[in-house]
Amino acid sequence: MKSSFWKNYKFPILLVSGVVIGSILGIILKEKAAVLKPFGDVFINILFTVVVPLIFLSITNSIIQMDDMKRLGKIVASMFVVFIITGLIAATIMIITVRVFNPAEGFQIPITQVEEPNPPKVSEQLVKMITVTDFKDLLSISNMLPLIVFSLFFGFSIKLVGEKAKPLVAVIDGATLALMKLVSIIMYYAPIGLGAYFANLVGKFGPELIGTYARACAVYYPAAFLYFIIFFPIYGYIAAGKYGVKSMKHLITPMITSLSTQSSIATLPINLEASEKIGISEDVRNIVLPIGATAHMDGTCLSGILKIAFLYGVFGMNFTGIEVWIGSIVFVVLAGMANGAIPGGGLISEMLIVSIYGFPPEAFPLIATIGILVDPPATMVNSVGDNVAGMLVSRIVEGKDWFKHAINSSN
């Protein structure tokens, strides 16, 4: 029994141990913990190096291995429906939360009148979001959505070529397997890398959790963790009944990794392994998870509402009214889908909040700081939620018994 427990939970235990030890070192060393940062940076940099080819190969390989194009269309359509619905739920929950607990209570800045919103053209934002001007830009982690679009079309093109493309199909399939093996090798260093990374985070940001920012964090952290603890199992139950709830155990490793790295992209390789253990089929996980890493942002929806409500309070405005709430919900869901999936990627949505809502420039550093402080749990919800989204997509695409093969293979 003990050996079975250790076999199943060895890696999460080692990760937790690394993070706990790193946190203790951060508390003790404080700013001096920065000396450990390079050990964490090595791990993060290696993961980021793997991510671009991993996304390209996994998406392309999923499409070229798929015989049923109708199934692909159903997967993609179901995926975006799930992304939007869960984002709306998350944003609505935070609307209720900030109405009960005002994140900026007792703190106001006397400042010039807020200007009328002047939102950028949707067409311009869409072009920048899904395309780049040069092929080399596709190889950057800051252009994940264009890379995903390119991978999808490249996969379709290989399918259309047919028989003559078979040698290329074999190469892509083999390269995908090799890259996943590389990820499993990299993860042996994870406890050390994440521990060092967490030591630096705790040492650097611990003292800043005071005053008004402490209140904002006190609102967000419980909300994010409760959303994680309550709604993810609910989504799991909707997707696969009791098995879906039990499958939450496979989310421990992605949870720890995302908390430490603060990056959905860096967590993607670990997420793909977790989704395989859950029993999500290869084509579903290789499409939903890479796209979800850049477009499925429940945690960003939660933090987006918090930031908007915070600025309303700071500048003496009332965050009330159905029109204000609905507008905020729609904004954070769309901004979340366009948001970067790298550490600090929230700066994009924060700049959009300031510009679209017409807040003065002084507002940006206020919510940028909040963004930094709430980034770990926000990324956790964003990243781990992709596995749950994959389960829901599997339920829609494959029916209520989609998970039965996973149960049979584990017996």
N, C-alpha and C positions, 0 to 999 in steps of 0.2 A: 504493500500500500504506500509506504514511504517513498520507495523508489519510483512508483508510478506518479506520485505527487511531484517529486523533484523533476521527473522527466517532462511533465506537462508545464510546470511553472518555473523551471530553472532560469530561463532567460528573463522573464519579468522580474523575478526575485533579484537577479543580478543587476538589472537596470534600476530597480527601486533602491537597492543598496548603494549603487553608484550615485544616484541623485541625492539620497539622504546624506551620505558622506560629504558630497559636494556642497550641499546646503549648509551643513554644520561648519565646514571649512569657510564658507562665505560669511557666516555669522561671526565666526571667530576672527578671521583675517580682515573682513570688511573690504576697504579699497585695495588692500594688498593682495586680495584674491585674484586680482587681474593677472598676476604672474602665472596662473593656471590656464588663462584664456587660450594660449596657443594650442594646448592639448585638445581643447574643445573645438577650436577653429579647424584643426586638421580633420577631425571627424566630419564636421559640417561641410567643409570644402570638398571632401571626397564624395559625400552624398550628392552635393550639387553637381559635381562633375559627372556623376552617373545618370542624373535625372534626365538631361536632355536626350541622350540616345535611348534611355529607357522608355520615355514617353513616345518618341518617334517609332521605335521598334514594336512596342506593345500594341499601340493603336493600329499601325500598319499591318502587323501580323494577325491581329484579330479580324481585320476586314478580309485579308487574302485567304484566311483559313475558313471563312464563313461561306457556306454554300447557299444559305437562304438569305437573300437580300431583303426580303420582307421582314425577317426577324431583326435585321440590323435597324431598319426603319422604326420598328416597334420599340427596340431598345432605346434608341436616341430620343424618340418622342416621349416615352415613359420617363426617361431620365430627367428631361427638362420639366415635365409636370411635377415630378417628385421634388426637384430642386426648388421650384417656385413655391409649392405648397408648404414645404418645411420652412423655407425662408419667411413666408408670410406668418406662419405660426410663431416662429422665434421673435419676429419683430413685434407682433401683437402682445406677446408675453412681456416684453420689455416695456411697451407702452403702459401696460397695467402696473408694472413694477415701479417705473419712475413717477407715476401718478400717486402711488402710495408713499414712496421714499424719494423725495426730491434730491437729486445728486448735488445740487448747488445751493441748498438751503443755507441761509445766513451769510451768503457771499455774493456781492454784486460789484460790478465795475462801472462807474459813471463814465460814459463814453458817447461819442457822437452817434446820431441816429443811424440805424441800420438801413442800408440802401435796399431798393427793390431788387428782387432776384433777377439775375440775367443769365439764365442757363445756356450752356453751349449747344450748338446744333446737334441733334441726335445723329444725323447722317455723318458728321465729322467724327464724332466719338466712336461710331460703329466702325468706320474705316480704320481708325487708329487702333481699335481694339482687336481686330481680327486679321490685319494685314501688316506687312513690313515692306520697306522699299528695296531691301537688298537681301539676298539669300543668306549671307553670313549672319544677319540679324536673327535668323531663326535659331541659331546656335546659342542664344543668350537666354538665361533663365528669366529675364524680364519680359520675354516675348512668348510665353507659354501658349496663349490662345492662338496666335498665328501658327505656331508649330503644330498644334493639334489640328487646325484646319488643313495645313499642308499634309499632315500624316493621313488624314481621312481621304483627301483627294488622291494622294499617292497610292494608297491602298486600293481605292476604286479603280485607278488607272491600271494597276497590275492585274486586277481581276478582268478588266476589259481586254487586255493584251492576250490573256489566255495561255495556251500551251507554250508559246515561246518564252513566257516569263517564269516557267517552272524552276530553272536554275536560280533565279533571283529569290523566288519563294523559299527555296531550301536554305539559302544564305540568311535571309531575314529570320526564319524560324530558328536556325542554329544560333544566330547572334542573340536572339531574345533569350534563349535558354542559358547561354553563356553569361549574359549580363545579370540574369537573376541569380546565378551561382556566385557571381562577383559580389552581389549585394549581401548574400548570406555570409560570405567571407568578411566583408567590411563590418558586419554587425558583431563580430567577435570583439571589436574594439569599442563597441557602443557604451558599455558601462563606464569605461575610463573617460571616453570623449564627452558623454553626457554629464558625468559627474563634474568634470572640469568646467564645462560650459555653465552648469547650474551654479557652481561655486562663484563664478564671475558675476552671474546675474544677481544672485542674492547679495553679494558684496557690494555691487554697484547700485542697485535700485532699492534695497531694503530701507535705507534712511529716508528715501523720498516718499514713502507711504505715510504721509502725515497730512494734517489739515484737510483742506478741501479735497485734495486728491485721494486721501484716505477714505473720505466719505463716498466718492465716486467708485472707488475700488470695493468698498463695503457693500455698495449696491450691486456692482457687476459680478463679483466673484461668486457670491451665493446664487445669483440668478443663473449664471453660466453652468455651475456645477449641478444645480437642481435640474436645469434643462437636460443636462447630460444624464443624470441619474434617473430622472422620471420619464422624459420623453423618448430617449433612445430605446429603453426597454419596451415602451408602448409601441414605437415604430417596429421594433423587432417582433413583438407579439402579433401585430397586424400582418407582418410579412410571413411569419412562420410559426405562430402559436408559441407554445412553451419552448420549443427548440430555439426560436428567435431570441427569447429572453436568456436562455442558457448560453447562447452564442456570444453574449456580452463579455464572457471571460476572455475571448480572443482579442478583445479591444484594449486589453491592459498595456501590451507593448506599444501599440501605436499611440495610446494616450500619454504614456511616459515620454516617448520620443517627441511628440508634438509639443508637450509642455516645455521640454528642454530646448528644442531647436527653434520653436516659435515659427515653424515653416511647414505648410501643408505639402510643399514640393519635396522638402527634405524627408518628410515622413512617408511619401508615396511608396518607396520600395518596401517599407515595413507594412504599409497598408495592404499592398498587393499580396504579401504573404499571409496576412491575417484573413483577408477575404477568401483565399484559397482554403484555409482551415475551416472557415465557416461553411464552405460548400457552394459559394457563388461561382457559377460557371465561368469558364475562361473568357469567353467573348464579352460577357456582361461586365466582369471586373476590369478587363483591359480597356474597356470603353468608358465606363462610369467613373472609375477612380481617377485616371489621369485628367479627364475633363472636370471632374468634381474638385480636384485639387486647385483649380483656378476659377471655377464657376459656382461651386456649391459652398456657400458661406453663411451658415446659420449663426456662427459666432460673430461674424462681422455685422450681421443684421442686428444682433443683440447690442453690440458696442456702438453701432451707428445711431440707434435710437438714443442710447445713453448720451452720446456726444451732442446730439441735437438738443436734447432736453437740458443738458448741462449749460450750453450756450444760451438757450432761452432764459434760463434762470439767472445766469451771470449778468446778462445784459438787461435784466428787469422785464422780460417779455413773458407772456403767459403761454405755456405749452398746453393749450386746451383747444377743444373743438374738433368735431369729426373731420372737417376738411384738413386741418393741420395734421391730425393723426394719420389719416389715409395717405396724404401726400408724403409724410415721413416714411411710412411703411413701404410704399411703392419705390421711393427713392433708395432706401437702404437695400432693398432686394435687388434692384437693378445695379446699384453701385457695387454691391457684393459680388455679383456675377462678373463685373468688369474689373474687379479689384485684383491687384497682384497677389501671388501666392508665396511671396518671399518675405523674410523678416523686414518689418517696416513698410510692407506693401500697403498698410492702412493709410499711409500718408496721402495716397492717391484719393481715397474717399474723403479724407479730412480736408484736402484742398477743395474738393467738389462741394462739401458741406458749406465751407466758408464762402465760396464764390456763388453757388446757386441760391443760398439763403440770404446772400447779401450782407453777411457779417463783416465787420471791419478786419483789417489784417491782423490786429492784436489777438483775434480769436484763434488763429491757427496754432500758435505755440501752446495755447491752453488745452486744446483737444488733442494736439500731437503728443503732449505729455501723457494724457489719459490713455491714448492709443498705445503708447509704449508700456504703461503699467498694466493694462488689461490684455496685452497681446498673448501671454502664455495660455490663459484659459480660453480666449477667443480662438486661437489656433487649434487648441484641443478639440473644441466643438466643431470647428470647420473641418478639420482633418478626419477625426474619428467618425464624424457624421457621414463621410463618403461611404464607409462600409455599410452603415445602416441604410443609406440611399440605395446601395447595390442590392441589399436584401429586398427592399420594397420594389425595385425594378424587376428583380427576379420573380417576385410574386405576381406582378402584372404580366410579364412576358411568358413565364413558364407555368403559371397556375399555382394553386395552393400547395401542391405536393413537390414543389421545386427542390426542397431541401432533403427529400427522402434518400437520394443517392449519397449525400454526405453522411447520413446516419448509418447507412448500410456499409459504407467504406470504413467507418470507424469501429464497427463491430467485428 
